């Protein structure tokens, strides 16, 4: 009888690695690693990340998207000015 991969790992004592910030951050990170993005595509990815979790810090979005934190800050500032994301006084630092 074939066992699922998860059960095999449980039986062997090993577990799947978990991303510290959850499934969405893991999905962004894994998808980014398999893509070759130009500058505009990377900025679109940053914007998507900011829209999905605006409460996270620029540094976390940078980690998630593989961009520099100042680039994330610039994209966030543009989005706040355009009204796409609300300005947050305190960002969650994870």
PDB file of N, CA, C and O in Angstrom:
ATOM      1  N   UNK A   1       0.830  -1.166   0.000  1.00  0.00           N
ATOM      2  CA  UNK A   1       0.000   0.000   0.000  1.00  0.00           C
ATOM      3  C   UNK A   1       0.886   1.245   0.000  1.00  0.00           C
ATOM      4  O   UNK A   1       1.771   1.385   0.844  1.00  0.00           O
ATOM      5  N   UNK A   2       0.647   2.130  -0.936  1.00  0.00           N
ATOM      6  CA  UNK A   2       1.480   3.326  -1.047  1.00  0.00           C
ATOM      7  C   UNK A   2       1.073   4.352  -0.001  1.00  0.00           C
ATOM      8  O   UNK A   2      -0.112   4.599   0.223  1.00  0.00           O
ATOM      9  N   UNK A   3       2.069   4.938   0.628  1.00  0.00           N
ATOM     10  CA  UNK A   3       1.809   5.976   1.618  1.00  0.00           C
ATOM     11  C   UNK A   3       2.061   7.335   0.992  1.00  0.00           C
ATOM     12  O   UNK A   3       2.873   7.477   0.078  1.00  0.00           O
ATOM     13  N   UNK A   4       1.349   8.330   1.502  1.00  0.00           N
ATOM     14  CA  UNK A   4       1.591   9.676   0.999  1.00  0.00           C
ATOM     15  C   UNK A   4       2.966  10.150   1.468  1.00  0.00           C
ATOM     16  O   UNK A   4       3.524   9.639   2.439  1.00  0.00           O
ATOM     17  N   UNK A   5       3.475  11.106   0.775  1.00  0.00           N
ATOM     18  CA  UNK A   5       4.791  11.642   1.115  1.00  0.00           C
ATOM     19  C   UNK A   5       4.824  12.175   2.540  1.00  0.00           C
ATOM     20  O   UNK A   5       5.806  11.985   3.257  1.00  0.00           O
ATOM     21  N   UNK A   6       3.749  12.842   2.949  1.00  0.00           N
ATOM     22  CA  UNK A   6       3.696  13.378   4.311  1.00  0.00           C
ATOM     23  C   UNK A   6       3.787  12.285   5.354  1.00  0.00           C
ATOM     24  O   UNK A   6       4.488  12.432   6.355  1.00  0.00           O
ATOM     25  N   UNK A   7       3.089  11.198   5.126  1.00  0.00           N
ATOM     26  CA  UNK A   7       3.140  10.094   6.081  1.00  0.00           C
ATOM     27  C   UNK A   7       4.530   9.461   6.108  1.00  0.00           C
ATOM     28  O   UNK A   7       5.029   9.096   7.173  1.00  0.00           O
ATOM     29  N   UNK A   8       5.142   9.335   4.959  1.00  0.00           N
ATOM     30  CA  UNK A   8       6.488   8.766   4.923  1.00  0.00           C
ATOM     31  C   UNK A   8       7.438   9.626   5.739  1.00  0.00           C
ATOM     32  O   UNK A   8       8.275   9.109   6.479  1.00  0.00           O
ATOM     33  N   UNK A   9       7.309  10.934   5.605  1.00  0.00           N
ATOM     34  CA  UNK A   9       8.184  11.824   6.369  1.00  0.00           C
ATOM     35  C   UNK A   9       7.885  11.742   7.856  1.00  0.00           C
ATOM     36  O   UNK A   9       8.800  11.798   8.678  1.00  0.00           O
ATOM     37  N   UNK A  10       6.618  11.612   8.204  1.00  0.00           N
ATOM     38  CA  UNK A  10       6.273  11.487   9.616  1.00  0.00           C
ATOM     39  C   UNK A  10       6.848  10.197  10.180  1.00  0.00           C
ATOM     40  O   UNK A  10       7.341  10.172  11.308  1.00  0.00           O
ATOM     41  N   UNK A  11       6.785   9.130   9.398  1.00  0.00           N
ATOM     42  CA  UNK A  11       7.307   7.855   9.866  1.00  0.00           C
ATOM     43  C   UNK A  11       8.827   7.876  10.003  1.00  0.00           C
ATOM     44  O   UNK A  11       9.387   7.202  10.867  1.00  0.00           O
ATOM     45  N   UNK A  12       9.483   8.646   9.156  1.00  0.00           N
ATOM     46  CA  UNK A  12      10.937   8.737   9.201  1.00  0.00           C
ATOM     47  C   UNK A  12      11.417   9.735  10.254  1.00  0.00           C
ATOM     48  O   UNK A  12      12.615   9.828  10.521  1.00  0.00           O
ATOM     49  N   UNK A  13      10.509  10.463  10.836  1.00  0.00           N
ATOM     50  CA  UNK A  13      10.892  11.432  11.860  1.00  0.00           C
ATOM     51  C   UNK A  13      11.242  12.802  11.314  1.00  0.00           C
ATOM     52  O   UNK A  13      11.503  13.722  12.089  1.00  0.00           O
ATOM     53  N   UNK A  14      11.253  12.963   9.990  1.00  0.00           N
ATOM     54  CA  UNK A  14      11.551  14.274   9.431  1.00  0.00           C
ATOM     55  C   UNK A  14      10.248  14.987   9.103  1.00  0.00           C
ATOM     56  O   UNK A  14       9.206  14.351   8.950  1.00  0.00           O
ATOM     57  N   UNK A  15      10.310  16.299   8.996  1.00  0.00           N
ATOM     58  CA  UNK A  15       9.119  17.083   8.682  1.00  0.00           C
ATOM     59  C   UNK A  15       9.445  18.016   7.529  1.00  0.00           C
ATOM     60  O   UNK A  15      10.610  18.295   7.247  1.00  0.00           O
ATOM     61  N   UNK A  16       8.402  18.491   6.871  1.00  0.00           N
ATOM     62  CA  UNK A  16       8.592  19.474   5.811  1.00  0.00           C
ATOM     63  C   UNK A  16       9.029  20.789   6.426  1.00  0.00           C
ATOM     64  O   UNK A  16       8.548  21.152   7.499  1.00  0.00           O
ATOM     65  N   UNK A  17       9.927  21.512   5.774  1.00  0.00           N
ATOM     66  CA  UNK A  17      10.317  22.818   6.317  1.00  0.00           C
ATOM     67  C   UNK A  17       9.155  23.790   6.228  1.00  0.00           C
ATOM     68  O   UNK A  17       8.444  23.818   5.223  1.00  0.00           O
ATOM     69  N   UNK A  18       8.960  24.565   7.240  1.00  0.00           N
ATOM     70  CA  UNK A  18       7.885  25.556   7.266  1.00  0.00           C
ATOM     71  C   UNK A  18       8.494  26.945   7.150  1.00  0.00           C
ATOM     72  O   UNK A  18       9.505  27.253   7.780  1.00  0.00           O
ATOM     73  N   UNK A  19       7.861  27.771   6.335  1.00  0.00           N
ATOM     74  CA  UNK A  19       8.313  29.144   6.188  1.00  0.00           C
ATOM     75  C   UNK A  19       7.835  29.911   7.419  1.00  0.00           C
ATOM     76  O   UNK A  19       6.682  29.756   7.822  1.00  0.00           O
ATOM     77  N   UNK A  20       8.688  30.730   8.022  1.00  0.00           N
ATOM     78  CA  UNK A  20       8.327  31.392   9.275  1.00  0.00           C
ATOM     79  C   UNK A  20       7.115  32.314   9.174  1.00  0.00           C
ATOM     80  O   UNK A  20       6.454  32.562  10.183  1.00  0.00           O
ATOM     81  N   UNK A  21       6.806  32.830   7.979  1.00  0.00           N
ATOM     82  CA  UNK A  21       5.684  33.757   7.860  1.00  0.00           C
ATOM     83  C   UNK A  21       4.483  33.156   7.155  1.00  0.00           C
ATOM     84  O   UNK A  21       3.515  33.868   6.886  1.00  0.00           O
ATOM     85  N   UNK A  22       4.515  31.890   6.853  1.00  0.00           N
ATOM     86  CA  UNK A  22       3.331  31.246   6.319  1.00  0.00           C
ATOM     87  C   UNK A  22       3.386  30.909   4.846  1.00  0.00           C
ATOM     88  O   UNK A  22       4.392  31.103   4.164  1.00  0.00           O
ATOM     89  N   UNK A  23       2.259  30.397   4.387  1.00  0.00           N
ATOM     90  CA  UNK A  23       2.156  29.875   3.033  1.00  0.00           C
ATOM     91  C   UNK A  23       2.340  30.945   1.963  1.00  0.00           C
ATOM     92  O   UNK A  23       2.976  30.694   0.939  1.00  0.00           O
ATOM     93  N   UNK A  24       1.788  32.141   2.191  1.00  0.00           N
ATOM     94  CA  UNK A  24       1.861  33.179   1.162  1.00  0.00           C
ATOM     95  C   UNK A  24       3.305  33.616   0.921  1.00  0.00           C
ATOM     96  O   UNK A  24       3.719  33.787  -0.226  1.00  0.00           O
ATOM     97  N   UNK A  25       4.071  33.797   1.996  1.00  0.00           N
ATOM     98  CA  UNK A  25       5.480  34.177   1.841  1.00  0.00           C
ATOM     99  C   UNK A  25       6.264  33.067   1.162  1.00  0.00           C
ATOM    100  O   UNK A  25       7.121  33.335   0.319  1.00  0.00           O
ATOM    101  N   UNK A  26       5.977  31.828   1.522  1.00  0.00           N
ATOM    102  CA  UNK A  26       6.654  30.702   0.889  1.00  0.00           C
ATOM    103  C   UNK A  26       6.339  30.659  -0.601  1.00  0.00           C
ATOM    104  O   UNK A  26       7.232  30.422  -1.414  1.00  0.00           O
ATOM    105  N   UNK A  27       5.078  30.885  -0.967  1.00  0.00           N
ATOM    106  CA  UNK A  27       4.693  30.868  -2.381  1.00  0.00           C
ATOM    107  C   UNK A  27       5.407  31.975  -3.154  1.00  0.00           C
ATOM    108  O   UNK A  27       5.903  31.736  -4.254  1.00  0.00           O
ATOM    109  N   UNK A  28       5.464  33.186  -2.588  1.00  0.00           N
ATOM    110  CA  UNK A  28       6.178  34.286  -3.253  1.00  0.00           C
ATOM    111  C   UNK A  28       7.642  33.908  -3.455  1.00  0.00           C
ATOM    112  O   UNK A  28       8.187  34.087  -4.544  1.00  0.00           O
ATOM    113  N   UNK A  29       8.268  33.393  -2.423  1.00  0.00           N
ATOM    114  CA  UNK A  29       9.696  33.067  -2.482  1.00  0.00           C
ATOM    115  C   UNK A  29       9.980  31.979  -3.499  1.00  0.00           C
ATOM    116  O   UNK A  29      10.898  32.117  -4.308  1.00  0.00           O
ATOM    117  N   UNK A  30       9.209  30.896  -3.473  1.00  0.00           N
ATOM    118  CA  UNK A  30       9.444  29.789  -4.396  1.00  0.00           C
ATOM    119  C   UNK A  30       9.170  30.188  -5.844  1.00  0.00           C
ATOM    120  O   UNK A  30       9.922  29.813  -6.744  1.00  0.00           O
ATOM    121  N   UNK A  31       8.098  30.945  -6.071  1.00  0.00           N
ATOM    122  CA  UNK A  31       7.789  31.380  -7.428  1.00  0.00           C
ATOM    123  C   UNK A  31       8.845  32.337  -7.954  1.00  0.00           C
ATOM    124  O   UNK A  31       9.170  32.313  -9.141  1.00  0.00           O
ATOM    125  N   UNK A  32       9.374  33.167  -7.092  1.00  0.00           N
ATOM    126  CA  UNK A  32      10.401  34.113  -7.510  1.00  0.00           C
ATOM    127  C   UNK A  32      11.662  33.382  -7.952  1.00  0.00           C
ATOM    128  O   UNK A  32      12.295  33.775  -8.932  1.00  0.00           O
ATOM    129  N   UNK A  33      12.029  32.331  -7.243  1.00  0.00           N
ATOM    130  CA  UNK A  33      13.269  31.617  -7.546  1.00  0.00           C
ATOM    131  C   UNK A  33      13.229  30.912  -8.891  1.00  0.00           C
ATOM    132  O   UNK A  33      14.280  30.653  -9.477  1.00  0.00           O
ATOM    133  N   UNK A  34      12.039  30.593  -9.395  1.00  0.00           N
ATOM    134  CA  UNK A  34      11.973  29.900 -10.674  1.00  0.00           C
ATOM    135  C   UNK A  34      11.721  30.837 -11.844  1.00  0.00           C
ATOM    136  O   UNK A  34      11.657  30.393 -12.991  1.00  0.00           O
ATOM    137  N   UNK A  35      11.577  32.125 -11.569  1.00  0.00           N
ATOM    138  CA  UNK A  35      11.327  33.107 -12.624  1.00  0.00           C
ATOM    139  C   UNK A  35      12.571  33.934 -12.917  1.00  0.00           C
ATOM    140  O   UNK A  35      13.467  34.075 -12.085  1.00  0.00           O
ATOM    141  N   UNK A  36      12.592  34.471 -14.121  1.00  0.00           N
ATOM    142  CA  UNK A  36      13.604  35.454 -14.503  1.00  0.00           C
ATOM    143  C   UNK A  36      12.836  36.732 -14.818  1.00  0.00           C
ATOM    144  O   UNK A  36      12.266  36.866 -15.901  1.00  0.00           O
ATOM    145  N   UNK A  37      12.819  37.661 -13.881  1.00  0.00           N
ATOM    146  CA  UNK A  37      11.997  38.850 -13.999  1.00  0.00           C
ATOM    147  C   UNK A  37      12.821  40.072 -14.386  1.00  0.00           C
ATOM    148  O   UNK A  37      13.950  40.254 -13.931  1.00  0.00           O
ATOM    149  N   UNK A  38      12.225  40.906 -15.240  1.00  0.00           N
ATOM    150  CA  UNK A  38      12.872  42.183 -15.538  1.00  0.00           C
ATOM    151  C   UNK A  38      12.457  43.188 -14.461  1.00  0.00           C
ATOM    152  O   UNK A  38      11.703  42.853 -13.547  1.00  0.00           O
ATOM    153  N   UNK A  39      12.941  44.385 -14.572  1.00  0.00           N
ATOM    154  CA  UNK A  39      12.731  45.393 -13.531  1.00  0.00           C
ATOM    155  C   UNK A  39      11.249  45.680 -13.303  1.00  0.00           C
ATOM    156  O   UNK A  39      10.794  45.727 -12.160  1.00  0.00           O
ATOM    157  N   UNK A  40      10.499  45.872 -14.383  1.00  0.00           N
ATOM    158  CA  UNK A  40       9.079  46.195 -14.255  1.00  0.00           C
ATOM    159  C   UNK A  40       8.289  45.023 -13.659  1.00  0.00           C
ATOM    160  O   UNK A  40       7.390  45.234 -12.845  1.00  0.00           O
ATOM    161  N   UNK A  41       8.617  43.810 -14.056  1.00  0.00           N
ATOM    162  CA  UNK A  41       7.936  42.633 -13.506  1.00  0.00           C
ATOM    163  C   UNK A  41       8.212  42.485 -12.009  1.00  0.00           C
ATOM    164  O   UNK A  41       7.328  42.106 -11.241  1.00  0.00           O
ATOM    165  N   UNK A  42       9.445  42.789 -11.605  1.00  0.00           N
ATOM    166  CA  UNK A  42       9.777  42.700 -10.184  1.00  0.00           C
ATOM    167  C   UNK A  42       8.995  43.748  -9.382  1.00  0.00           C
ATOM    168  O   UNK A  42       8.529  43.466  -8.278  1.00  0.00           O
ATOM    169  N   UNK A  43       8.853  44.953  -9.940  1.00  0.00           N
ATOM    170  CA  UNK A  43       8.079  45.995  -9.258  1.00  0.00           C
ATOM    171  C   UNK A  43       6.601  45.596  -9.159  1.00  0.00           C
ATOM    172  O   UNK A  43       5.939  45.903  -8.167  1.00  0.00           O
ATOM    173  N   UNK A  44       6.087  44.912 -10.187  1.00  0.00           N
ATOM    174  CA  UNK A  44       4.705  44.420 -10.146  1.00  0.00           C
ATOM    175  C   UNK A  44       4.554  43.353  -9.063  1.00  0.00           C
ATOM    176  O   UNK A  44       3.538  43.301  -8.370  1.00  0.00           O
ATOM    177  N   UNK A  45       5.555  42.516  -8.927  1.00  0.00           N
ATOM    178  CA  UNK A  45       5.537  41.486  -7.884  1.00  0.00           C
ATOM    179  C   UNK A  45       5.568  42.129  -6.499  1.00  0.00           C
ATOM    180  O   UNK A  45       4.862  41.687  -5.593  1.00  0.00           O
ATOM    181  N   UNK A  46       6.379  43.166  -6.334  1.00  0.00           N
ATOM    182  CA  UNK A  46       6.426  43.897  -5.063  1.00  0.00           C
ATOM    183  C   UNK A  46       5.052  44.500  -4.767  1.00  0.00           C
ATOM    184  O   UNK A  46       4.568  44.425  -3.637  1.00  0.00           O
ATOM    185  N   UNK A  47       4.426  45.097  -5.783  1.00  0.00           N
ATOM    186  CA  UNK A  47       3.106  45.695  -5.598  1.00  0.00           C
ATOM    187  C   UNK A  47       2.081  44.639  -5.200  1.00  0.00           C
ATOM    188  O   UNK A  47       1.242  44.886  -4.334  1.00  0.00           O
ATOM    189  N   UNK A  48       2.141  43.479  -5.817  1.00  0.00           N
ATOM    190  CA  UNK A  48       1.231  42.385  -5.467  1.00  0.00           C
ATOM    191  C   UNK A  48       1.438  41.949  -4.014  1.00  0.00           C
ATOM    192  O   UNK A  48       0.479  41.701  -3.283  1.00  0.00           O
ATOM    193  N   UNK A  49       2.699  41.861  -3.616  1.00  0.00           N
ATOM    194  CA  UNK A  49       3.009  41.485  -2.237  1.00  0.00           C
ATOM    195  C   UNK A  49       2.492  42.536  -1.259  1.00  0.00           C
ATOM    196  O   UNK A  49       1.934  42.196  -0.216  1.00  0.00           O
ATOM    197  N   UNK A  50       2.677  43.810  -1.596  1.00  0.00           N
ATOM    198  CA  UNK A  50       2.203  44.896  -0.730  1.00  0.00           C
ATOM    199  C   UNK A  50       0.682  44.901  -0.623  1.00  0.00           C
ATOM    200  O   UNK A  50       0.141  45.153   0.454  1.00  0.00           O
ATOM    201  N   UNK A  51      -0.013  44.626  -1.721  1.00  0.00           N
ATOM    202  CA  UNK A  51      -1.473  44.601  -1.698  1.00  0.00           C
ATOM    203  C   UNK A  51      -1.991  43.443  -0.850  1.00  0.00           C
ATOM    204  O   UNK A  51      -2.990  43.580  -0.143  1.00  0.00           O
ATOM    205  N   UNK A  52      -1.310  42.312  -0.924  1.00  0.00           N
ATOM    206  CA  UNK A  52      -1.796  41.141  -0.200  1.00  0.00           C
ATOM    207  C   UNK A  52      -1.544  41.235   1.306  1.00  0.00           C
ATOM    208  O   UNK A  52      -2.352  40.754   2.099  1.00  0.00           O
ATOM    209  N   UNK A  53      -0.430  41.851   1.703  1.00  0.00           N
ATOM    210  CA  UNK A  53      -0.093  41.972   3.132  1.00  0.00           C
ATOM    211  C   UNK A  53       0.507  43.348   3.417  1.00  0.00           C
ATOM    212  O   UNK A  53       1.708  43.445   3.668  1.00  0.00           O
ATOM    213  N   UNK A  54      -0.292  44.408   3.386  1.00  0.00           N
ATOM    214  CA  UNK A  54       0.264  45.753   3.573  1.00  0.00           C
ATOM    215  C   UNK A  54       0.820  46.004   4.967  1.00  0.00           C
ATOM    216  O   UNK A  54       1.608  46.931   5.157  1.00  0.00           O
ATOM    217  N   UNK A  55       0.425  45.197   5.944  1.00  0.00           N
ATOM    218  CA  UNK A  55       0.873  45.422   7.319  1.00  0.00           C
ATOM    219  C   UNK A  55       2.314  44.968   7.546  1.00  0.00           C
ATOM    220  O   UNK A  55       2.919  45.346   8.549  1.00  0.00           O
ATOM    221  N   UNK A  56       2.877  44.168   6.638  1.00  0.00           N
ATOM    222  CA  UNK A  56       4.252  43.708   6.806  1.00  0.00           C
ATOM    223  C   UNK A  56       5.243  44.828   6.499  1.00  0.00           C
ATOM    224  O   UNK A  56       4.932  45.756   5.751  1.00  0.00           O
ATOM    225  N   UNK A  57       6.413  44.736   7.069  1.00  0.00           N
ATOM    226  CA  UNK A  57       7.439  45.760   6.877  1.00  0.00           C
ATOM    227  C   UNK A  57       8.034  45.693   5.477  1.00  0.00           C
ATOM    228  O   UNK A  57       7.921  44.679   4.788  1.00  0.00           O
ATOM    229  N   UNK A  58       8.668  46.784   5.068  1.00  0.00           N
ATOM    230  CA  UNK A  58       9.357  46.816   3.772  1.00  0.00           C
ATOM    231  C   UNK A  58      10.439  45.747   3.723  1.00  0.00           C
ATOM    232  O   UNK A  58      10.660  45.121   2.686  1.00  0.00           O
ATOM    233  N   UNK A  59      11.100  45.547   4.832  1.00  0.00           N
ATOM    234  CA  UNK A  59      12.166  44.556   4.886  1.00  0.00           C
ATOM    235  C   UNK A  59      11.627  43.146   4.626  1.00  0.00           C
ATOM    236  O   UNK A  59      12.273  42.356   3.938  1.00  0.00           O
ATOM    237  N   UNK A  60      10.455  42.828   5.170  1.00  0.00           N
ATOM    238  CA  UNK A  60       9.865  41.504   4.945  1.00  0.00           C
ATOM    239  C   UNK A  60       9.414  41.346   3.492  1.00  0.00           C
ATOM    240  O   UNK A  60       9.588  40.282   2.897  1.00  0.00           O
ATOM    241  N   UNK A  61       8.837  42.403   2.927  1.00  0.00           N
ATOM    242  CA  UNK A  61       8.455  42.341   1.511  1.00  0.00           C
ATOM    243  C   UNK A  61       9.698  42.188   0.632  1.00  0.00           C
ATOM    244  O   UNK A  61       9.662  41.487  -0.380  1.00  0.00           O
ATOM    245  N   UNK A  62      10.780  42.831   1.011  1.00  0.00           N
ATOM    246  CA  UNK A  62      12.039  42.687   0.265  1.00  0.00           C
ATOM    247  C   UNK A  62      12.538  41.254   0.338  1.00  0.00           C
ATOM    248  O   UNK A  62      12.971  40.697  -0.671  1.00  0.00           O
ATOM    249  N   UNK A  63      12.483  40.662   1.499  1.00  0.00           N
ATOM    250  CA  UNK A  63      12.903  39.266   1.678  1.00  0.00           C
ATOM    251  C   UNK A  63      12.020  38.346   0.843  1.00  0.00           C
ATOM    252  O   UNK A  63      12.502  37.399   0.222  1.00  0.00           O
ATOM    253  N   UNK A  64      10.748  38.632   0.836  1.00  0.00           N
ATOM    254  CA  UNK A  64       9.761  37.827   0.133  1.00  0.00           C
ATOM    255  C   UNK A  64       9.939  37.880  -1.384  1.00  0.00           C
ATOM    256  O   UNK A  64       9.768  36.872  -2.069  1.00  0.00           O
ATOM    257  N   UNK A  65      10.285  39.063  -1.905  1.00  0.00           N
ATOM    258  CA  UNK A  65      10.345  39.259  -3.355  1.00  0.00           C
ATOM    259  C   UNK A  65      11.758  39.270  -3.921  1.00  0.00           C
ATOM    260  O   UNK A  65      11.933  39.285  -5.140  1.00  0.00           O
ATOM    261  N   UNK A  66      12.756  39.261  -3.068  1.00  0.00           N
ATOM    262  CA  UNK A  66      14.135  39.277  -3.540  1.00  0.00           C
ATOM    263  C   UNK A  66      14.600  40.648  -3.991  1.00  0.00           C
ATOM    264  O   UNK A  66      15.587  40.767  -4.717  1.00  0.00           O
ATOM    265  N   UNK A  67      13.894  41.683  -3.564  1.00  0.00           N
ATOM    266  CA  UNK A  67      14.250  43.058  -3.925  1.00  0.00           C
ATOM    267  C   UNK A  67      14.957  43.721  -2.745  1.00  0.00           C
ATOM    268  O   UNK A  67      15.030  43.150  -1.657  1.00  0.00           O
ATOM    269  N   UNK A  68      15.469  44.913  -2.963  1.00  0.00           N
ATOM    270  CA  UNK A  68      16.090  45.678  -1.884  1.00  0.00           C
ATOM    271  C   UNK A  68      14.994  46.420  -1.125  1.00  0.00           C
ATOM    272  O   UNK A  68      13.984  46.803  -1.716  1.00  0.00           O
ATOM    273  N   UNK A  69      15.180  46.622   0.158  1.00  0.00           N
ATOM    274  CA  UNK A  69      14.137  47.246   0.976  1.00  0.00           C
ATOM    275  C   UNK A  69      13.833  48.680   0.545  1.00  0.00           C
ATOM    276  O   UNK A  69      12.703  49.140   0.712  1.00  0.00           O
ATOM    277  N   UNK A  70      14.809  49.394  -0.004  1.00  0.00           N
ATOM    278  CA  UNK A  70      14.523  50.756  -0.470  1.00  0.00           C
ATOM    279  C   UNK A  70      13.656  50.722  -1.727  1.00  0.00           C
ATOM    280  O   UNK A  70      12.849  51.626  -1.941  1.00  0.00           O
ATOM    281  N   UNK A  71      13.809  49.704  -2.551  1.00  0.00           N
ATOM    282  CA  UNK A  71      12.948  49.547  -3.725  1.00  0.00           C
ATOM    283  C   UNK A  71      11.510  49.288  -3.276  1.00  0.00           C
ATOM    284  O   UNK A  71      10.565  49.851  -3.828  1.00  0.00           O
ATOM    285  N   UNK A  72      11.361  48.438  -2.278  1.00  0.00           N
ATOM    286  CA  UNK A  72      10.028  48.167  -1.726  1.00  0.00           C
ATOM    287  C   UNK A  72       9.441  49.454  -1.151  1.00  0.00           C
ATOM    288  O   UNK A  72       8.257  49.735  -1.338  1.00  0.00           O
ATOM    289  N   UNK A  73      10.257  50.229  -0.460  1.00  0.00           N
ATOM    290  CA  UNK A  73       9.794  51.500   0.107  1.00  0.00           C
ATOM    291  C   UNK A  73       9.336  52.467  -0.967  1.00  0.00           C
ATOM    292  O   UNK A  73       8.344  53.174  -0.786  1.00  0.00           O
ATOM    293  N   UNK A  74      10.046  52.505  -2.082  1.00  0.00           N
ATOM    294  CA  UNK A  74       9.681  53.376  -3.194  1.00  0.00           C
ATOM    295  C   UNK A  74       8.353  52.935  -3.804  1.00  0.00           C
ATOM    296  O   UNK A  74       7.482  53.762  -4.072  1.00  0.00           O
ATOM    297  N   UNK A  75       8.203  51.637  -4.020  1.00  0.00           N
ATOM    298  CA  UNK A  75       6.954  51.112  -4.580  1.00  0.00           C
ATOM    299  C   UNK A  75       5.804  51.370  -3.603  1.00  0.00           C
ATOM    300  O   UNK A  75       4.713  51.753  -4.025  1.00  0.00           O
ATOM    301  N   UNK A  76       6.036  51.164  -2.306  1.00  0.00           N
ATOM    302  CA  UNK A  76       4.987  51.416  -1.299  1.00  0.00           C
ATOM    303  C   UNK A  76       4.587  52.890  -1.328  1.00  0.00           C
ATOM    304  O   UNK A  76       3.399  53.211  -1.293  1.00  0.00           O
ATOM    305  N   UNK A  77       5.569  53.784  -1.391  1.00  0.00           N
ATOM    306  CA  UNK A  77       5.286  55.219  -1.403  1.00  0.00           C
ATOM    307  C   UNK A  77       4.433  55.590  -2.619  1.00  0.00           C
ATOM    308  O   UNK A  77       3.483  56.363  -2.497  1.00  0.00           O
ATOM    309  N   UNK A  78       4.769  55.041  -3.794  1.00  0.00           N
ATOM    310  CA  UNK A  78       3.987  55.295  -5.007  1.00  0.00           C
ATOM    311  C   UNK A  78       2.559  54.776  -4.849  1.00  0.00           C
ATOM    312  O   UNK A  78       1.607  55.428  -5.278  1.00  0.00           O
ATOM    313  N   UNK A  79       2.414  53.603  -4.233  1.00  0.00           N
ATOM    314  CA  UNK A  79       1.086  53.015  -4.061  1.00  0.00           C
ATOM    315  C   UNK A  79       0.254  53.800  -3.049  1.00  0.00           C
ATOM    316  O   UNK A  79      -0.958  53.930  -3.217  1.00  0.00           O
ATOM    317  N   UNK A  80       0.888  54.322  -2.005  1.00  0.00           N
ATOM    318  CA  UNK A  80       0.184  55.137  -1.020  1.00  0.00           C
ATOM    319  C   UNK A  80      -0.298  56.425  -1.682  1.00  0.00           C
ATOM    320  O   UNK A  80      -1.430  56.852  -1.457  1.00  0.00           O
ATOM    321  N   UNK A  81       0.558  57.049  -2.500  1.00  0.00           N
ATOM    322  CA  UNK A  81       0.194  58.282  -3.196  1.00  0.00           C
ATOM    323  C   UNK A  81      -0.953  58.059  -4.170  1.00  0.00           C
ATOM    324  O   UNK A  81      -1.797  58.938  -4.349  1.00  0.00           O
ATOM    325  N   UNK A  82      -0.990  56.878  -4.809  1.00  0.00           N
ATOM    326  CA  UNK A  82      -2.059  56.551  -5.757  1.00  0.00           C
ATOM    327  C   UNK A  82      -3.313  56.030  -5.061  1.00  0.00           C
ATOM    328  O   UNK A  82      -4.343  55.843  -5.708  1.00  0.00           O
ATOM    329  N   UNK A  83      -3.240  55.795  -3.758  1.00  0.00           N
ATOM    330  CA  UNK A  83      -4.380  55.305  -3.004  1.00  0.00           C
ATOM    331  C   UNK A  83      -4.611  53.807  -3.126  1.00  0.00           C
ATOM    332  O   UNK A  83      -5.679  53.319  -2.753  1.00  0.00           O
ATOM    333  N   UNK A  84      -3.637  53.068  -3.638  1.00  0.00           N
ATOM    334  CA  UNK A  84      -3.775  51.620  -3.798  1.00  0.00           C
ATOM    335  C   UNK A  84      -3.569  50.884  -2.479  1.00  0.00           C
ATOM    336  O   UNK A  84      -4.130  49.808  -2.268  1.00  0.00           O
ATOM    337  N   UNK A  85      -2.761  51.468  -1.589  1.00  0.00           N
ATOM    338  CA  UNK A  85      -2.485  50.893  -0.275  1.00  0.00           C
ATOM    339  C   UNK A  85      -2.585  52.025   0.729  1.00  0.00           C
ATOM    340  O   UNK A  85      -2.099  53.127   0.477  1.00  0.00           O
ATOM    341  N   UNK A  86      -3.212  51.758   1.866  1.00  0.00           N
ATOM    342  CA  UNK A  86      -3.308  52.804   2.884  1.00  0.00           C
ATOM    343  C   UNK A  86      -1.988  52.929   3.636  1.00  0.00           C
ATOM    344  O   UNK A  86      -1.266  51.949   3.820  1.00  0.00           O
ATOM    345  N   UNK A  87      -1.690  54.137   4.059  1.00  0.00           N
ATOM    346  CA  UNK A  87      -0.457  54.366   4.801  1.00  0.00           C
ATOM    347  C   UNK A  87      -0.637  53.825   6.209  1.00  0.00           C
ATOM    348  O   UNK A  87      -1.654  54.073   6.858  1.00  0.00           O
ATOM    349  N   UNK A  88       0.350  53.090   6.669  1.00  0.00           N
ATOM    350  CA  UNK A  88       0.271  52.490   7.992  1.00  0.00           C
ATOM    351  C   UNK A  88       1.320  53.148   8.883  1.00  0.00           C
ATOM    352  O   UNK A  88       2.466  53.339   8.477  1.00  0.00           O
ATOM    353  N   UNK A  89       0.913  53.488  10.091  1.00  0.00           N
ATOM    354  CA  UNK A  89       1.853  54.133  11.009  1.00  0.00           C
ATOM    355  C   UNK A  89       2.859  53.137  11.575  1.00  0.00           C
ATOM    356  O   UNK A  89       4.051  53.432  11.662  1.00  0.00           O
ATOM    357  N   UNK A  90       2.381  51.972  11.954  1.00  0.00           N
ATOM    358  CA  UNK A  90       3.245  50.961  12.530  1.00  0.00           C
ATOM    359  C   UNK A  90       3.130  49.693  11.704  1.00  0.00           C
ATOM    360  O   UNK A  90       2.038  49.156  11.518  1.00  0.00           O
ATOM    361  N   UNK A  91       4.245  49.229  11.222  1.00  0.00           N
ATOM    362  CA  UNK A  91       4.263  48.012  10.429  1.00  0.00           C
ATOM    363  C   UNK A  91       4.652  46.846  11.323  1.00  0.00           C
ATOM    364  O   UNK A  91       5.444  47.003  12.252  1.00  0.00           O
ATOM    365  N   UNK A  92       4.095  45.684  11.041  1.00  0.00           N
ATOM    366  CA  UNK A  92       4.474  44.488  11.783  1.00  0.00           C
ATOM    367  C   UNK A  92       5.870  44.066  11.384  1.00  0.00           C
ATOM    368  O   UNK A  92       6.154  43.888  10.199  1.00  0.00           O
ATOM    369  N   UNK A  93       6.716  43.908  12.333  1.00  0.00           N
ATOM    370  CA  UNK A  93       8.076  43.482  12.072  1.00  0.00           C
ATOM    371  C   UNK A  93       8.192  42.028  12.492  1.00  0.00           C
ATOM    372  O   UNK A  93       8.162  41.703  13.679  1.00  0.00           O
ATOM    373  N   UNK A  94       8.326  41.158  11.498  1.00  0.00           N
ATOM    374  CA  UNK A  94       8.377  39.728  11.800  1.00  0.00           C
ATOM    375  C   UNK A  94       9.742  39.190  11.487  1.00  0.00           C
ATOM    376  O   UNK A  94       9.994  37.999  11.672  1.00  0.00           O
TER     377      UNK A  94
END
